[in-house]
Each structure stands twice: as C-alpha cells, then as structure tokens.
Amino acid sequence: MIFFRGDAEAVEMFAGVTRRTLAYGQSLLLAEFTYERGARAPLHRHPHEQITYVVEGRYEITIAGVPTVVEKGDSYLVPSNVEHGQFALERTVTADIWHPPREDYLE
C-alpha cells in the first residue's frame, strides 16, 4: 500500500507543533511531526511504544525525567506509559512510529 505525503492533512497538536499521519497498518503507524523553534509538546504518556527519528533540526526530549538533546540523525525509544515531552531548540522534523497504531491519529 502506498501513502502520499501530499494526501496527509497537517494537524496542529500544540502551538507550533504539527503532525501528518503518513502511513499505518494493523500493528504500526508512521507520523511526521514538525516543531517550530521554541515549540513544546508538554509532558505526557500513552500506552503505545514509540520510536522517533530526527529528520532535521534539534530538540530536547525528556524521557522519565531525564532531558537529552537530540539532533538530525539521532533516534530514541519511548516505552509504553513512560512520561516524555519535547522542546524545540530550532525548527525540527521527526518521523515517529507507534505500536500499536494510535487510533486518535487516524481521525
């Protein structure tokens, strides 16, 4: 199955943070996030396991209370139900994969 980025609607998640759901199946979902400089995704948790790859830019990810700066080419894993949040040090684009798929991202 082919998914075209141009068909994916940009959804504002938080001020300065947008998401595009790019592809999904029965067990995985891929989304692109764009964070404008200074944008923040507040601390949150979800039952989904999440892997993120930083496509461009640089931001601070806090996972389980530990802040770490990641940049283009870096990746990280957020285990199920672990609190995490992001703060963009510059404009940043990420590719995020969830298992199982986030049903709220299919709406």
Backbone torsions as a table, in degrees:
resi	resn	phi	psi	omega
1	MET	NA	135.7	-178.9
2	ILE	-108.9	135.7	175.5
3	PHE	-120.3	132.6	-179.9
4	PHE	-103.4	129.3	-178.2
5	ARG	-54.6	-38.3	-179.3
6	GLY	-61.5	-20.4	177.5
7	ASP	-87.1	-11.0	-176.6
8	ALA	-86.8	119.2	-179.7
9	GLU	-71.2	136.1	174.6
10	ALA	-80.7	125.7	-178.6
11	VAL	-117.3	127.4	177.0
12	GLU	-76.9	118.6	-179.6
13	MET	-89.0	-44.0	178.1
14	PHE	-145.9	168.8	178.2
15	ALA	-57.1	119.1	178.1
16	GLY	82.6	6.3	-179.9
17	VAL	-125.7	119.6	177.1
18	THR	-119.9	153.9	-180.0
19	ARG	-128.4	141.6	169.9
20	ARG	-125.0	122.9	173.5
21	THR	-80.0	114.8	-171.5
22	LEU	-92.5	-41.7	-177.4
23	ALA	-159.7	152.7	178.1
24	TYR	-159.5	156.8	176.6
25	GLY	-140.3	-155.2	-178.3
26	GLN	-75.8	-26.3	-175.6
27	SER	-123.9	-6.9	-178.9
28	LEU	-138.0	155.8	172.9
29	LEU	-140.9	136.0	178.0
30	LEU	-115.1	130.3	177.4
31	ALA	-134.9	150.3	174.6
32	GLU	-104.5	131.2	175.3
33	PHE	-115.8	139.5	173.5
34	THR	-121.2	125.2	179.3
35	TYR	-113.2	120.2	172.9
36	GLU	-75.0	153.1	-179.7
37	ARG	-51.4	131.3	179.5
38	GLY	86.2	-6.3	-180.0
39	ALA	-73.7	152.5	-176.8
40	ARG	-134.7	134.6	166.1
41	ALA	-101.5	112.8	-174.5
42	PRO	-63.1	161.3	177.5
43	LEU	-54.0	133.3	-179.0
44	HIS	-156.9	172.0	175.8
45	ARG	-146.9	157.6	178.4
46	HIS	-152.9	159.7	-177.8
47	PRO	-73.8	-8.4	-177.2
48	HIS	-81.8	143.7	168.8
49	GLU	-80.3	139.5	-174.6
50	GLN	-131.5	132.6	171.0
51	ILE	-118.4	133.5	-179.7
52	THR	-124.0	137.7	174.0
53	TYR	-118.4	128.5	179.4
54	VAL	-85.0	111.2	-177.4
55	VAL	-78.0	-42.7	177.1
56	GLU	-155.9	154.5	176.2
57	GLY	94.0	-161.4	-175.0
58	ARG	-157.6	132.4	174.3
59	TYR	-148.0	167.7	176.6
60	GLU	-99.1	124.8	174.1
61	ILE	-108.1	130.8	174.5
62	THR	-110.0	120.0	179.0
63	ILE	-122.0	121.9	179.6
64	ALA	53.4	40.6	176.2
65	GLY	82.9	0.2	-178.0
66	VAL	-107.7	110.5	178.3
67	PRO	-81.6	139.4	178.5
68	THR	-144.1	136.1	175.8
69	VAL	-88.2	128.4	176.7
70	VAL	-121.7	154.1	-178.3
71	GLU	-142.6	179.4	-177.9
72	LYS	-41.4	126.7	178.7
73	GLY	94.8	-15.3	179.0
74	ASP	-84.4	159.5	175.3
75	SER	-144.5	164.5	178.5
76	TYR	-155.5	162.9	178.4
77	LEU	-117.3	133.4	171.2
78	VAL	-111.7	112.0	178.3
79	PRO	-65.7	162.0	177.6
80	SER	-53.9	134.1	174.0
81	ASN	63.7	20.9	176.3
82	VAL	-98.6	130.5	-178.4
83	GLU	-67.9	137.4	-179.8
84	HIS	-157.2	161.0	177.9
85	GLY	-164.1	162.4	-175.9
86	GLN	-127.9	151.4	173.6
87	PHE	-137.8	120.7	-174.9
88	ALA	-80.8	117.5	176.3
89	LEU	-80.6	-21.9	173.3
90	GLU	-155.5	173.3	178.4
91	ARG	-57.6	128.5	-174.0
92	THR	-134.3	140.1	174.9
93	VAL	-121.8	131.7	178.4
94	THR	-126.5	156.1	170.4
95	ALA	-112.4	120.5	-174.6
96	ASP	-117.3	134.1	179.2
97	ILE	-118.4	133.6	178.8
98	TRP	-120.7	143.9	170.5
99	HIS	-134.6	127.4	-11.0
100	PRO	-69.1	173.3	179.5
101	PRO	-56.9	144.9	176.8
102	ARG	-81.5	109.8	-179.2
103	GLU	-62.3	-32.0	179.8
104	ASP	-67.4	-17.5	178.2
105	TYR	-90.0	-1.7	178.4
106	LEU	-98.0	-5.1	-177.6
107	GLU	-79.7	NA	NA
